[in-house]
């Protein structure tokens, strides 16, 4: 039972620190793109593409 608890703790920690920040940043970029369609929305979406490319290269 203790092994399952440790595995669940590791999974939740990994979820919180690896996946959720990317998700929230993506949501922020979408909201910025909807409400600030001028330069800020484009810059935010462009920065998100840049971050996803960097994260893709970092995982390998």
PDB file of N, CA, C and O in Angstrom, chain B, residues numbered from 101:
ATOM      1  N   UNK B 101       0.814  -1.195   0.000  1.00  0.00           N
ATOM      2  CA  UNK B 101       0.000   0.000   0.000  1.00  0.00           C
ATOM      3  C   UNK B 101       0.858   1.260   0.000  1.00  0.00           C
ATOM      4  O   UNK B 101       0.501   2.263  -0.619  1.00  0.00           O
ATOM      5  N   UNK B 102       1.970   1.206   0.684  1.00  0.00           N
ATOM      6  CA  UNK B 102       2.858   2.361   0.754  1.00  0.00           C
ATOM      7  C   UNK B 102       3.487   2.670  -0.604  1.00  0.00           C
ATOM      8  O   UNK B 102       3.744   3.829  -0.928  1.00  0.00           O
ATOM      9  N   UNK B 103       3.731   1.624  -1.393  1.00  0.00           N
ATOM     10  CA  UNK B 103       4.301   1.830  -2.726  1.00  0.00           C
ATOM     11  C   UNK B 103       3.313   2.553  -3.640  1.00  0.00           C
ATOM     12  O   UNK B 103       3.697   3.424  -4.420  1.00  0.00           O
ATOM     13  N   UNK B 104       2.050   2.186  -3.536  1.00  0.00           N
ATOM     14  CA  UNK B 104       1.017   2.854  -4.343  1.00  0.00           C
ATOM     15  C   UNK B 104       0.885   4.310  -3.918  1.00  0.00           C
ATOM     16  O   UNK B 104       0.710   5.191  -4.760  1.00  0.00           O
ATOM     17  N   UNK B 105       0.967   4.563  -2.634  1.00  0.00           N
ATOM     18  CA  UNK B 105       0.877   5.931  -2.132  1.00  0.00           C
ATOM     19  C   UNK B 105       2.043   6.772  -2.639  1.00  0.00           C
ATOM     20  O   UNK B 105       1.851   7.925  -3.026  1.00  0.00           O
ATOM     21  N   UNK B 106       3.252   6.205  -2.640  1.00  0.00           N
ATOM     22  CA  UNK B 106       4.413   6.933  -3.162  1.00  0.00           C
ATOM     23  C   UNK B 106       4.297   7.173  -4.661  1.00  0.00           C
ATOM     24  O   UNK B 106       4.657   8.243  -5.150  1.00  0.00           O
ATOM     25  N   UNK B 107       3.797   6.183  -5.387  1.00  0.00           N
ATOM     26  CA  UNK B 107       3.615   6.340  -6.832  1.00  0.00           C
ATOM     27  C   UNK B 107       2.574   7.408  -7.132  1.00  0.00           C
ATOM     28  O   UNK B 107       2.760   8.220  -8.038  1.00  0.00           O
ATOM     29  N   UNK B 108       1.490   7.412  -6.384  1.00  0.00           N
ATOM     30  CA  UNK B 108       0.452   8.431  -6.571  1.00  0.00           C
ATOM     31  C   UNK B 108       0.987   9.822  -6.236  1.00  0.00           C
ATOM     32  O   UNK B 108       0.680  10.791  -6.930  1.00  0.00           O
ATOM     33  N   UNK B 109       1.776   9.919  -5.185  1.00  0.00           N
ATOM     34  CA  UNK B 109       2.377  11.206  -4.805  1.00  0.00           C
ATOM     35  C   UNK B 109       3.300  11.709  -5.910  1.00  0.00           C
ATOM     36  O   UNK B 109       3.270  12.893  -6.244  1.00  0.00           O
ATOM     37  N   UNK B 110       4.115  10.832  -6.479  1.00  0.00           N
ATOM     38  CA  UNK B 110       5.015  11.228  -7.560  1.00  0.00           C
ATOM     39  C   UNK B 110       4.227  11.674  -8.790  1.00  0.00           C
ATOM     40  O   UNK B 110       4.584  12.654  -9.443  1.00  0.00           O
ATOM     41  N   UNK B 111       3.143  10.938  -9.102  1.00  0.00           N
ATOM     42  CA  UNK B 111       2.331  11.286 -10.263  1.00  0.00           C
ATOM     43  C   UNK B 111       1.683  12.658 -10.094  1.00  0.00           C
ATOM     44  O   UNK B 111       1.691  13.466 -11.023  1.00  0.00           O
ATOM     45  N   UNK B 112       1.128  12.923  -8.924  1.00  0.00           N
ATOM     46  CA  UNK B 112       0.480  14.215  -8.674  1.00  0.00           C
ATOM     47  C   UNK B 112       1.506  15.336  -8.708  1.00  0.00           C
ATOM     48  O   UNK B 112       1.234  16.406  -9.252  1.00  0.00           O
ATOM     49  N   UNK B 113       2.679  15.108  -8.136  1.00  0.00           N
ATOM     50  CA  UNK B 113       3.725  16.128  -8.160  1.00  0.00           C
ATOM     51  C   UNK B 113       4.169  16.407  -9.587  1.00  0.00           C
ATOM     52  O   UNK B 113       4.369  17.562  -9.963  1.00  0.00           O
ATOM     53  N   UNK B 114       4.321  15.365 -10.375  1.00  0.00           N
ATOM     54  CA  UNK B 114       4.712  15.540 -11.772  1.00  0.00           C
ATOM     55  C   UNK B 114       3.614  16.261 -12.541  1.00  0.00           C
ATOM     56  O   UNK B 114       3.901  17.111 -13.383  1.00  0.00           O
ATOM     57  N   UNK B 115       2.370  15.931 -12.259  1.00  0.00           N
ATOM     58  CA  UNK B 115       1.253  16.591 -12.923  1.00  0.00           C
ATOM     59  C   UNK B 115       1.217  18.072 -12.592  1.00  0.00           C
ATOM     60  O   UNK B 115       1.014  18.904 -13.477  1.00  0.00           O
ATOM     61  N   UNK B 116       1.411  18.406 -11.328  1.00  0.00           N
ATOM     62  CA  UNK B 116       1.342  19.803 -10.918  1.00  0.00           C
ATOM     63  C   UNK B 116       2.474  20.637 -11.482  1.00  0.00           C
ATOM     64  O   UNK B 116       2.252  21.780 -11.882  1.00  0.00           O
ATOM     65  N   UNK B 117       3.680  20.097 -11.524  1.00  0.00           N
ATOM     66  CA  UNK B 117       4.833  20.907 -11.900  1.00  0.00           C
ATOM     67  C   UNK B 117       5.228  20.788 -13.361  1.00  0.00           C
ATOM     68  O   UNK B 117       6.069  21.556 -13.828  1.00  0.00           O
ATOM     69  N   UNK B 118       4.647  19.848 -14.098  1.00  0.00           N
ATOM     70  CA  UNK B 118       5.026  19.689 -15.498  1.00  0.00           C
ATOM     71  C   UNK B 118       3.888  19.994 -16.461  1.00  0.00           C
ATOM     72  O   UNK B 118       4.121  20.611 -17.500  1.00  0.00           O
ATOM     73  N   UNK B 119       2.693  19.591 -16.152  1.00  0.00           N
ATOM     74  CA  UNK B 119       1.604  19.691 -17.118  1.00  0.00           C
ATOM     75  C   UNK B 119       0.739  20.924 -16.885  1.00  0.00           C
ATOM     76  O   UNK B 119       0.411  21.637 -17.834  1.00  0.00           O
ATOM     77  N   UNK B 120       0.372  21.180 -15.651  1.00  0.00           N
ATOM     78  CA  UNK B 120      -0.551  22.279 -15.379  1.00  0.00           C
ATOM     79  C   UNK B 120      -0.014  23.660 -15.738  1.00  0.00           C
ATOM     80  O   UNK B 120      -0.791  24.472 -16.242  1.00  0.00           O
ATOM     81  N   UNK B 121       1.264  23.985 -15.515  1.00  0.00           N
ATOM     82  CA  UNK B 121       1.727  25.311 -15.959  1.00  0.00           C
ATOM     83  C   UNK B 121       1.614  25.517 -17.467  1.00  0.00           C
ATOM     84  O   UNK B 121       1.306  26.617 -17.926  1.00  0.00           O
ATOM     85  N   UNK B 122       1.859  24.470 -18.228  1.00  0.00           N
ATOM     86  CA  UNK B 122       1.726  24.577 -19.687  1.00  0.00           C
ATOM     87  C   UNK B 122       0.261  24.781 -20.054  1.00  0.00           C
ATOM     88  O   UNK B 122      -0.056  25.592 -20.924  1.00  0.00           O
ATOM     89  N   UNK B 123      -0.621  24.054 -19.398  1.00  0.00           N
ATOM     90  CA  UNK B 123      -2.057  24.184 -19.651  1.00  0.00           C
ATOM     91  C   UNK B 123      -2.549  25.597 -19.330  1.00  0.00           C
ATOM     92  O   UNK B 123      -3.264  26.202 -20.128  1.00  0.00           O
ATOM     93  N   UNK B 124      -2.169  26.120 -18.166  1.00  0.00           N
ATOM     94  CA  UNK B 124      -2.611  27.456 -17.788  1.00  0.00           C
ATOM     95  C   UNK B 124      -2.015  28.532 -18.690  1.00  0.00           C
ATOM     96  O   UNK B 124      -2.681  29.523 -18.991  1.00  0.00           O
ATOM     97  N   UNK B 125      -0.788  28.352 -19.118  1.00  0.00           N
ATOM     98  CA  UNK B 125      -0.178  29.307 -20.036  1.00  0.00           C
ATOM     99  C   UNK B 125      -0.888  29.286 -21.382  1.00  0.00           C
ATOM    100  O   UNK B 125      -1.081  30.334 -21.998  1.00  0.00           O
ATOM    101  N   UNK B 126      -1.278  28.100 -21.843  1.00  0.00           N
ATOM    102  CA  UNK B 126      -2.004  27.991 -23.097  1.00  0.00           C
ATOM    103  C   UNK B 126      -3.370  28.663 -22.991  1.00  0.00           C
ATOM    104  O   UNK B 126      -3.789  29.359 -23.916  1.00  0.00           O
ATOM    105  N   UNK B 127      -4.064  28.464 -21.879  1.00  0.00           N
ATOM    106  CA  UNK B 127      -5.357  29.111 -21.665  1.00  0.00           C
ATOM    107  C   UNK B 127      -5.188  30.633 -21.640  1.00  0.00           C
ATOM    108  O   UNK B 127      -5.990  31.361 -22.225  1.00  0.00           O
ATOM    109  N   UNK B 128      -4.138  31.108 -20.958  1.00  0.00           N
ATOM    110  CA  UNK B 128      -3.867  32.542 -20.931  1.00  0.00           C
ATOM    111  C   UNK B 128      -3.616  33.077 -22.336  1.00  0.00           C
ATOM    112  O   UNK B 128      -4.084  34.162 -22.682  1.00  0.00           O
ATOM    113  N   UNK B 129      -2.882  32.324 -23.144  1.00  0.00           N
ATOM    114  CA  UNK B 129      -2.601  32.767 -24.512  1.00  0.00           C
ATOM    115  C   UNK B 129      -3.878  32.831 -25.337  1.00  0.00           C
ATOM    116  O   UNK B 129      -4.052  33.750 -26.138  1.00  0.00           O
ATOM    117  N   UNK B 130      -4.763  31.877 -25.154  1.00  0.00           N
ATOM    118  CA  UNK B 130      -6.032  31.907 -25.889  1.00  0.00           C
ATOM    119  C   UNK B 130      -6.885  33.095 -25.467  1.00  0.00           C
ATOM    120  O   UNK B 130      -7.486  33.762 -26.310  1.00  0.00           O
ATOM    121  N   UNK B 131      -6.939  33.360 -24.173  1.00  0.00           N
ATOM    122  CA  UNK B 131      -7.715  34.502 -23.686  1.00  0.00           C
ATOM    123  C   UNK B 131      -7.109  35.810 -24.195  1.00  0.00           C
ATOM    124  O   UNK B 131      -7.835  36.713 -24.611  1.00  0.00           O
ATOM    125  N   UNK B 132      -5.786  35.909 -24.163  1.00  0.00           N
ATOM    126  CA  UNK B 132      -5.136  37.119 -24.668  1.00  0.00           C
ATOM    127  C   UNK B 132      -5.394  37.282 -26.159  1.00  0.00           C
ATOM    128  O   UNK B 132      -5.575  38.403 -26.634  1.00  0.00           O
ATOM    129  N   UNK B 133      -5.414  36.186 -26.899  1.00  0.00           N
ATOM    130  CA  UNK B 133      -5.701  36.254 -28.329  1.00  0.00           C
ATOM    131  C   UNK B 133      -7.122  36.697 -28.617  1.00  0.00           C
ATOM    132  O   UNK B 133      -7.373  37.367 -29.619  1.00  0.00           O
ATOM    133  N   UNK B 134      -8.061  36.326 -27.743  1.00  0.00           N
ATOM    134  CA  UNK B 134      -9.456  36.718 -27.952  1.00  0.00           C
ATOM    135  C   UNK B 134      -9.697  38.181 -27.591  1.00  0.00           C
ATOM    136  O   UNK B 134     -10.384  38.895 -28.322  1.00  0.00           O
ATOM    137  N   UNK B 135      -9.139  38.626 -26.476  1.00  0.00           N
ATOM    138  CA  UNK B 135      -9.457  39.970 -25.994  1.00  0.00           C
ATOM    139  C   UNK B 135      -8.491  41.039 -26.486  1.00  0.00           C
ATOM    140  O   UNK B 135      -8.865  42.207 -26.587  1.00  0.00           O
ATOM    141  N   UNK B 136      -7.262  40.661 -26.790  1.00  0.00           N
ATOM    142  CA  UNK B 136      -6.266  41.626 -27.268  1.00  0.00           C
ATOM    143  C   UNK B 136      -5.800  41.168 -28.636  1.00  0.00           C
ATOM    144  O   UNK B 136      -4.709  40.616 -28.782  1.00  0.00           O
ATOM    145  N   UNK B 137      -6.632  41.402 -29.629  1.00  0.00           N
ATOM    146  CA  UNK B 137      -6.336  40.875 -30.965  1.00  0.00           C
ATOM    147  C   UNK B 137      -5.243  41.658 -31.672  1.00  0.00           C
ATOM    148  O   UNK B 137      -4.783  41.252 -32.739  1.00  0.00           O
ATOM    149  N   UNK B 138      -4.827  42.760 -31.098  1.00  0.00           N
ATOM    150  CA  UNK B 138      -3.767  43.524 -31.729  1.00  0.00           C
ATOM    151  C   UNK B 138      -2.428  42.836 -31.471  1.00  0.00           C
ATOM    152  O   UNK B 138      -2.308  41.629 -31.683  1.00  0.00           O
ATOM    153  N   UNK B 139      -1.465  43.553 -31.038  1.00  0.00           N
ATOM    154  CA  UNK B 139      -0.106  43.038 -30.934  1.00  0.00           C
ATOM    155  C   UNK B 139       0.067  42.074 -29.760  1.00  0.00           C
ATOM    156  O   UNK B 139       0.837  41.120 -29.873  1.00  0.00           O
ATOM    157  N   UNK B 140      -0.628  42.292 -28.626  1.00  0.00           N
ATOM    158  CA  UNK B 140      -0.386  41.464 -27.440  1.00  0.00           C
ATOM    159  C   UNK B 140      -0.876  40.039 -27.628  1.00  0.00           C
ATOM    160  O   UNK B 140      -0.235  39.092 -27.173  1.00  0.00           O
ATOM    161  N   UNK B 141      -1.996  39.889 -28.286  1.00  0.00           N
ATOM    162  CA  UNK B 141      -2.496  38.536 -28.544  1.00  0.00           C
ATOM    163  C   UNK B 141      -1.573  37.769 -29.457  1.00  0.00           C
ATOM    164  O   UNK B 141      -1.298  36.591 -29.228  1.00  0.00           O
ATOM    165  N   UNK B 142      -1.090  38.433 -30.497  1.00  0.00           N
ATOM    166  CA  UNK B 142      -0.161  37.772 -31.424  1.00  0.00           C
ATOM    167  C   UNK B 142       1.164  37.454 -30.761  1.00  0.00           C
ATOM    168  O   UNK B 142       1.729  36.383 -30.977  1.00  0.00           O
ATOM    169  N   UNK B 143       1.661  38.381 -29.953  1.00  0.00           N
ATOM    170  CA  UNK B 143       2.915  38.124 -29.256  1.00  0.00           C
ATOM    171  C   UNK B 143       2.779  36.970 -28.264  1.00  0.00           C
ATOM    172  O   UNK B 143       3.682  36.142 -28.143  1.00  0.00           O
ATOM    173  N   UNK B 144       1.671  36.917 -27.569  1.00  0.00           N
ATOM    174  CA  UNK B 144       1.467  35.842 -26.600  1.00  0.00           C
ATOM    175  C   UNK B 144       1.365  34.491 -27.293  1.00  0.00           C
ATOM    176  O   UNK B 144       1.985  33.521 -26.856  1.00  0.00           O
ATOM    177  N   UNK B 145       0.594  34.420 -28.364  1.00  0.00           N
ATOM    178  CA  UNK B 145       0.472  33.154 -29.087  1.00  0.00           C
ATOM    179  C   UNK B 145       1.797  32.749 -29.728  1.00  0.00           C
ATOM    180  O   UNK B 145       2.142  31.568 -29.756  1.00  0.00           O
ATOM    181  N   UNK B 146       2.531  33.721 -30.236  1.00  0.00           N
ATOM    182  CA  UNK B 146       3.856  33.414 -30.795  1.00  0.00           C
ATOM    183  C   UNK B 146       4.814  32.920 -29.733  1.00  0.00           C
ATOM    184  O   UNK B 146       5.593  31.998 -29.973  1.00  0.00           O
ATOM    185  N   UNK B 147       4.760  33.525 -28.564  1.00  0.00           N
ATOM    186  CA  UNK B 147       5.605  33.075 -27.464  1.00  0.00           C
ATOM    187  C   UNK B 147       5.233  31.668 -27.031  1.00  0.00           C
ATOM    188  O   UNK B 147       6.111  30.881 -26.676  1.00  0.00           O
ATOM    189  N   UNK B 148       3.938  31.333 -27.052  1.00  0.00           N
ATOM    190  CA  UNK B 148       3.519  29.977 -26.693  1.00  0.00           C
ATOM    191  C   UNK B 148       4.068  28.951 -27.674  1.00  0.00           C
ATOM    192  O   UNK B 148       4.497  27.873 -27.262  1.00  0.00           O
ATOM    193  N   UNK B 149       4.061  29.264 -28.945  1.00  0.00           N
ATOM    194  CA  UNK B 149       4.642  28.355 -29.936  1.00  0.00           C
ATOM    195  C   UNK B 149       6.122  28.167 -29.644  1.00  0.00           C
ATOM    196  O   UNK B 149       6.630  27.047 -29.702  1.00  0.00           O
ATOM    197  N   UNK B 150       6.810  29.245 -29.333  1.00  0.00           N
ATOM    198  CA  UNK B 150       8.229  29.175 -28.998  1.00  0.00           C
ATOM    199  C   UNK B 150       8.456  28.293 -27.761  1.00  0.00           C
ATOM    200  O   UNK B 150       9.381  27.481 -27.742  1.00  0.00           O
ATOM    201  N   UNK B 151       7.623  28.449 -26.738  1.00  0.00           N
ATOM    202  CA  UNK B 151       7.766  27.652 -25.512  1.00  0.00           C
ATOM    203  C   UNK B 151       7.516  26.178 -25.806  1.00  0.00           C
ATOM    204  O   UNK B 151       8.245  25.322 -25.304  1.00  0.00           O
ATOM    205  N   UNK B 152       6.503  25.863 -26.609  1.00  0.00           N
ATOM    206  CA  UNK B 152       6.233  24.465 -26.937  1.00  0.00           C
ATOM    207  C   UNK B 152       7.376  23.848 -27.738  1.00  0.00           C
ATOM    208  O   UNK B 152       7.693  22.674 -27.548  1.00  0.00           O
ATOM    209  N   UNK B 153       7.995  24.613 -28.623  1.00  0.00           N
ATOM    210  CA  UNK B 153       9.139  24.096 -29.376  1.00  0.00           C
ATOM    211  C   UNK B 153      10.304  23.821 -28.443  1.00  0.00           C
ATOM    212  O   UNK B 153      10.939  22.771 -28.544  1.00  0.00           O
ATOM    213  N   UNK B 154      10.597  24.750 -27.534  1.00  0.00           N
ATOM    214  CA  UNK B 154      11.690  24.560 -26.573  1.00  0.00           C
ATOM    215  C   UNK B 154      11.409  23.356 -25.679  1.00  0.00           C
ATOM    216  O   UNK B 154      12.308  22.553 -25.431  1.00  0.00           O
ATOM    217  N   UNK B 155      10.184  23.218 -25.196  1.00  0.00           N
ATOM    218  CA  UNK B 155       9.853  22.078 -24.350  1.00  0.00           C
ATOM    219  C   UNK B 155       9.934  20.766 -25.119  1.00  0.00           C
ATOM    220  O   UNK B 155      10.313  19.741 -24.552  1.00  0.00           O
ATOM    221  N   UNK B 156       9.585  20.784 -26.394  1.00  0.00           N
ATOM    222  CA  UNK B 156       9.703  19.585 -27.212  1.00  0.00           C
ATOM    223  C   UNK B 156      11.140  19.132 -27.374  1.00  0.00           C
ATOM    224  O   UNK B 156      11.425  17.935 -27.316  1.00  0.00           O
ATOM    225  N   UNK B 157      12.054  20.082 -27.576  1.00  0.00           N
ATOM    226  CA  UNK B 157      13.463  19.725 -27.699  1.00  0.00           C
ATOM    227  C   UNK B 157      14.062  19.331 -26.358  1.00  0.00           C
ATOM    228  O   UNK B 157      14.989  18.523 -26.305  1.00  0.00           O
ATOM    229  N   UNK B 158      13.550  19.884 -25.294  1.00  0.00           N
ATOM    230  CA  UNK B 158      14.086  19.603 -23.968  1.00  0.00           C
ATOM    231  C   UNK B 158      13.725  18.189 -23.497  1.00  0.00           C
ATOM    232  O   UNK B 158      14.496  17.573 -22.762  1.00  0.00           O
ATOM    233  N   UNK B 159      12.581  17.678 -23.905  1.00  0.00           N
ATOM    234  CA  UNK B 159      12.149  16.346 -23.477  1.00  0.00           C
ATOM    235  C   UNK B 159      13.001  15.232 -24.088  1.00  0.00           C
ATOM    236  O   UNK B 159      13.132  14.159 -23.500  1.00  0.00           O
ATOM    237  N   UNK B 160      13.571  15.477 -25.248  1.00  0.00           N
ATOM    238  CA  UNK B 160      14.328  14.421 -25.926  1.00  0.00           C
ATOM    239  C   UNK B 160      15.761  14.378 -25.507  1.00  0.00           C
ATOM    240  O   UNK B 160      16.521  13.542 -25.993  1.00  0.00           O
TER     241      UNK B 160
END
